[in-house]
């Protein structure tokens, strides 16, 4: 802080013009990337980005099943949003909902065989798009820097998170 008059401090601006420019470019680029990846995923596989997030989490889970509350936390969604989405996915045969086997309370989302197949078919073109639009757009040094930036942001947002 700089001193304006004796006993009074002048506050620094919230963001400098350069910091604001970088922030806006970061947000706009991330949104454009997310939009293009979601559009390609939908057109190439018929899966939404939300479908893919759910299928990915379930495919990595022990027994290909997760309690709804754990799945919501895993993909960063509110439980009500997830519940509606799971209903749509269940009607399409991608997942099944079963009573929780551990304590009989709540429900678990279970990856259905057709969901596993849809996820498998979608993954190759989706990962090609990630390579084309993200990885190949950066130099190796920029990719390393992007990893460092994302780790720093995740640590600030969730200090207890392990990556």
C-alpha positions in Angstrom: 0.0 0.0 0.0 1.1 3.5 -0.6 0.7 6.4 1.8 -1.5 9.2 0.5 -1.4 11.6 3.4 -0.1 11.1 6.9 -2.2 8.5 8.7 -4.2 7.6 5.5 -3.4 4.8 3.2 -4.5 4.6 -0.4 -5.6 1.1 -1.4 -4.2 -0.6 -4.4 -6.6 -1.2 -7.3 -8.3 -4.5 -7.1 -6.7 -5.6 -10.3 -4.2 -3.8 -12.6 -5.2 -3.4 -16.2 -2.8 -6.2 -17.2 -4.1 -8.6 -14.4 -7.7 -7.9 -15.6 -6.7 -8.6 -19.2 -5.0 -11.9 -18.3 -8.0 -12.9 -16.1 -10.5 -12.2 -18.9 -8.4 -14.1 -21.5 -8.1 -17.0 -19.1 -11.9 -17.2 -18.5 -12.8 -16.6 -22.2 -10.3 -19.2 -23.4 -11.4 -21.8 -20.9 -15.1 -21.2 -21.8 -14.4 -21.4 -25.5 -12.4 -24.6 -25.0 -15.1 -26.2 -22.9 -17.8 -25.2 -25.4 -15.9 -26.6 -28.4 -15.1 -29.9 -26.6 -18.7 -30.3 -25.5 -20.0 -29.6 -29.0 -17.7 -32.2 -30.5 -18.4 -34.7 -27.8 -22.2 -34.3 -28.4 -21.9 -34.5 -32.2 -19.5 -37.4 -32.3 -21.0 -39.6 -29.5 -24.4 -38.3 -28.5 -23.1 -37.7 -25.0 -23.2 -34.4 -23.2 -20.3 -33.1 -21.2 -22.3 -34.0 -18.1 -22.9 -37.5 -19.3 -19.2 -38.0 -20.0 -18.3 -36.6 -16.5 -20.7 -39.1 -14.8 -19.5 -42.0 -17.0 -15.9 -41.2 -16.3 -16.4 -41.0 -12.6 -18.3 -44.3 -12.6 -15.8 -46.0 -14.8 -13.0 -45.2 -12.4 -14.9 -46.1 -9.2 -14.5 -49.4 -7.4 -17.2 -51.8 -8.8 -18.2 -49.0 -11.3 -20.6 -47.6 -8.7 -20.8 -44.6 -6.4 -23.2 -43.3 -3.9 -25.0 -40.3 -5.4 -23.6 -37.9 -2.8 -20.0 -39.1 -3.6 -20.6 -38.9 -7.3 -21.9 -35.3 -6.9 -18.8 -34.3 -4.9 -16.6 -36.1 -7.4 -17.8 -34.1 -10.4 -18.5 -30.9 -8.5 -22.3 -30.8 -8.9 -25.1 -30.1 -6.6 -27.0 -33.2 -5.6 -30.3 -32.0 -7.0 -28.7 -31.3 -10.4 -27.1 -34.7 -10.4 -30.3 -36.5 -9.4 -32.2 -35.0 -12.4 -29.3 -35.8 -14.7 -29.0 -39.4 -13.5 -32.8 -39.8 -14.1 -32.2 -38.9 -17.8 -29.2 -41.1 -18.1 -31.1 -44.0 -16.5 -33.9 -43.6 -19.0 -31.3 -43.8 -21.8 -29.9 -47.0 -20.3 -26.4 -45.5 -19.5 -26.6 -46.0 -15.7 -28.8 -47.8 -13.2 -29.7 -46.6 -9.7 -29.7 -49.2 -7.0 -30.2 -49.1 -3.2 -26.9 -48.7 -1.4 -25.6 -52.1 -0.6 -23.5 -51.0 2.4 -26.2 -49.5 4.6 -29.4 -49.6 2.7 -29.8 -45.8 2.8 -29.6 -43.7 -0.3 -28.8 -44.9 -3.8 -25.8 -45.7 -5.8 -25.3 -44.9 -9.4 -24.0 -48.0 -11.3 -22.4 -47.9 -14.7 -24.6 -50.0 -17.0 -23.0 -52.1 -19.8 -24.4 -49.8 -22.5 -23.0 -46.8 -20.5 -19.6 -48.4 -20.4 -19.7 -49.0 -24.1 -20.9 -45.4 -24.8 -18.1 -44.1 -22.7 -15.5 -46.3 -24.4 -16.7 -45.2 -27.9 -16.7 -41.5 -26.9 -13.3 -41.5 -25.2 -11.1 -41.8 -28.3 -12.6 -39.0 -30.3 -12.9 -36.8 -27.2 -9.2 -37.3 -26.2 -8.2 -36.6 -29.8 -10.1 -33.3 -29.5 -8.4 -32.5 -26.2 -5.0 -33.1 -27.9 -5.9 -31.0 -30.9 -7.5 -28.1 -29.0 -5.4 -28.0 -25.8 -2.2 -30.0 -25.9 -1.1 -29.3 -29.4 -1.9 -25.5 -29.0 0.9 -25.3 -26.4 4.6 -25.8 -26.5 6.0 -28.4 -24.1 7.1 -25.6 -21.7 3.7 -24.0 -21.8 2.0 -27.3 -21.1 4.2 -27.7 -18.0 3.4 -24.1 -17.0 -0.3 -24.8 -17.5 0.0 -27.7 -15.1 1.7 -25.6 -12.5 -0.9 -22.9 -12.8 -3.8 -25.3 -12.4 -2.1 -27.0 -9.4 -1.6 -23.6 -7.8 -5.3 -22.6 -8.4 -6.6 -26.0 -7.1 -4.4 -25.7 -4.0 -5.7 -22.2 -3.3 -9.3 -23.3 -3.9 -9.1 -26.6 -2.0 -6.0 -26.8 0.3 -6.8 -30.3 1.5 -7.0 -31.7 -2.0 -4.3 -34.2 -3.1 -3.6 -34.4 -6.8 
